[in-house]
Amino acid sequence: MKTFVTVLGLASLVALAACDSAKENQVENAYENQADALDNQADNMEAMADNLSGNAEMAAENAADRLENKADATREAGDEAEDAVEKQQ
């Protein structure tokens, strides 16, 4: 799923690159970097969960899911912030 989201995000960036302002790109990059960091944390948590068992594994998987949800919410917030910048121009 992360690979699909990353590819989709990159394709969107390429399509929008020609019409985005520098400020829009700056806002988008800031949110995207934060979301990528959260995705990396989720990946690390999932890798750790693979070495656990029982309740500990479930807790780690749940924590990874929460991180992934937070990354998705961050990307959505970035899209909204970018739209707000675009409307100001």
Number of C-alpha atoms within 10 A of each C-alpha: 6 12 8 9 11 12 12 11 14 12 12 11 15 10 11 12 13 8 10 16 14 10 13 21 16 13 17 21 16 14 21 21 14 16 23 18 14 21 21 17 17 24 18 13 20 19 14 15 20 12 9 14 11 8 9 13 17 14 15 21 20 16 17 24 17 14 21 21 16 17 24 18 14 20 22 15 15 21 17 14 16 21 14 12 16 13 8 6 8
